[in-house]
Amino acid sequence: MEPNRKNRKETKEKELYQREKPILQYENDQKEVGDRIRKCREKLGITQEELADRMEKHQVVVSRHESGKNEMKISVLFQYADALHANLLELCPERFSGKS
């Protein structure tokens, strides 16, 4: 891909990400999902830093998500699912189970 096209694509992705709303509205939900992410990570036997590398993020971001301190957007939840070889139901069953 030529440089200008790549920059336009990255800019477009950033704009979409900034408009995206957090998927988890409540602090308890964030903590529960963070716990599930941590358990999946530990089950794989990888560190926060290794997970962050898989997602091309900083370890501090993973730490804050696992502890429920950062709001999480759906695109980030997809990144976690991919990096952890998990599905969204494992990470966030309340949101994706179809139950109210």
C-alpha angles and dihedrals in degrees: 000000000000117000098250093050091048092051091049091050092049091048091050091049091050091050092051091048092051091052093048114105123226112267096213114061101181131061092229090056090051091051093048093050090045089054091051091050090051092049092050090048092049091046088057089048096235131133127238088254092054090049091048090051091052089053096040090239134120120268090240090062091054091047092051092048092049091051092047094242097121126059112240127220124210093250090057091048088054089051091053092048091051095045092047095043087237134126128239092253090061092051101036112012094161091062101040107030093087090236120122 
